[in-house]
Amino acid sequence: MDDNLNKFKDETEVKVIDTTRKVKIGIIGTGWIASSHINAYKNMPDVEVVALADLVPGKAQAFAEQYGITGARCYLSDEEMLAAEKDLDGVSICTYNTQHAPCAIHALRAGVNVMLEKPFTVTLGEAIEVMRVEKETGKILTIGFQPRMSANMKMIKKIVDSGELGKVYYLQAGGGRRRGIPTPFGTSFIAKDTGGVGAVGDIGSYSLDMLLKAVDYPKPLTVSGYTSAYFGKDPGYYPLHPEYASAFEVDDFSAAFVRLEGDIILDFRISWAMNMDTAGDALILGTKGGLRIPSTECWNGEFDRPLTIYKYAGGLSGTPVQYEVPLSPTSNLFYDKLRSFVDAIKEGGKATVPTSEIIYNQAIIDGIVKSAELGHEVEIVIPEI
Ligand SMILES: NC(=O)c1ccc[n+]([C@@H]2O[C@H](COP(=O)([O-])OP(=O)(O)OC[C@H]3O[C@@H](n4cnc5c(N)ncnc54)[C@H](O)[C@@H]3O)[C@@H](O)[C@H]2O)c1
């Protein structure tokens, strides 16, 4: 099997950082995930975080103190920051989901490059609007899917690209959480006016990205979707915060059957809470082989078990074989995702996770929500950007 495995070997590239020019970064939204952004930026000798913004008075200042960047100027909104800061090279948008589109549009219009946390937006309409401004301004806009930086995630695409699986015709999304509605810092993930969508956008977007990237992001055509919220709306789920049940306005579970261009079917499910340990492993089925991707709970790009390829040696009626692709060691995915953004700014490069791909991810999320509301299949229509 060594020859098989050698096909998928990874090449690592070590870059020397040029510190002669400092990239000036602002962070919009100084909540939970902004901590990961600041920790990564602080490890980059060529980056200076010069500005912070948060709608909650005093929150940006407290963040600056906590992370020892007291020289950073603090603002009460993205617009205030963008109006005052004239030499920002880029911003990390770390707001809750419903503020992704307006903040991205404001930053792009201000001539600033954008690292936008996932999911891209809440609705497809918002994503289209953002992409039109991206096109108009020519600035970099990259979406914050750090699992993209994982050698194991890249391996999935390499396996598909190698032809080992033949023509891919079926994708099954797996994973999901048994108990994992994200409320560590309040209700921003579960209220409609902040989260906008629930599990389907939060971790469903990762699951979609992993599978769709592997097959070069085919255009989605139709979706028959289902969403539910049996756990999130139950006060018994939150013994310490029963009031969260009435704040819960999004999905905690969703499933869908999606037709993709190129005669590929996507069988999707994701969960923040369910009475099961996992909704299963993710599967990619092709005419020459199948790939099993171990179930993962939170979609952070980490696997605890190897990928497994299933084939028949000597043709379809030959001998069934299966082999594991050893796990690659993972690097600091968060650092790598922000490093790629900073490198793109410095080198005039492109987005690592471009909107031209993620628009299809967003279209599926939007389609699932719409189809679930309507109770029937919907066609996905993506207007010209
Ligand atoms: N990539 C990852 O691993 C990962 C992990 C967790 C969260 N996220 C994403 O990050 C985003 C933020 O999540 P979080 O848990 O940090 O949320 P959070 O609620 O803890 O923080 C969001 C902050 O944004 C601020 N904000 C909202 N609109 C603003 C605006 N216009 N200007 C300035 N500040 C504004 C809020 O006041 C709040 O403090 C979400 O979209 C989430 O999906 C990504």
The ligand as an ORCA input file, in Angstrom:
! r2SCAN-3c Opt
* xyz 0 1
  N     -13.566     30.234     13.158
  C     -13.936     29.754     14.316
  O     -13.407     28.765     14.831
  C     -15.045     30.420     15.057
  C     -15.307     30.037     16.380
  C     -16.304     30.742     17.079
  C     -17.026     31.740     16.434
  N     -16.774     32.038     15.127
  C     -17.548     33.068     14.412
  O     -17.117     34.333     14.900
  C     -18.216     35.229     14.953
  C     -18.278     35.853     16.342
  O     -18.500     34.853     17.303
  P     -18.232     35.141     18.846
  O     -18.474     33.882     19.548
  O     -16.936     35.838     19.005
  O     -19.431     36.167     19.153
  P     -19.577     37.161     20.375
  O     -21.023     37.424     20.498
  O     -18.812     36.645     21.553
  O     -18.819     38.480     19.885
  C     -19.274     39.266     18.842
  C     -18.964     40.716     19.200
  O     -19.185     41.534     18.049
  C     -19.656     42.799     18.510
  N     -20.270     43.484     17.377
  C     -21.376     43.141     16.674
  N     -21.599     44.008     15.678
  C     -20.601     44.926     15.728
  C     -20.273     46.061     14.930
  N     -21.004     46.440     13.886
  N     -19.168     46.796     15.276
  C     -18.406     46.426     16.337
  N     -18.677     45.331     17.116
  C     -19.752     44.599     16.808
  C     -20.603     42.426     19.630
  O     -20.873     43.500     20.486
  C     -19.849     41.283     20.312
  O     -19.034     41.762     21.376
  C     -19.465     34.418     14.588
  O     -19.853     34.725     13.288
  C     -19.029     32.978     14.704
  O     -19.652     32.123     13.761
  C     -15.776     31.417     14.446
*
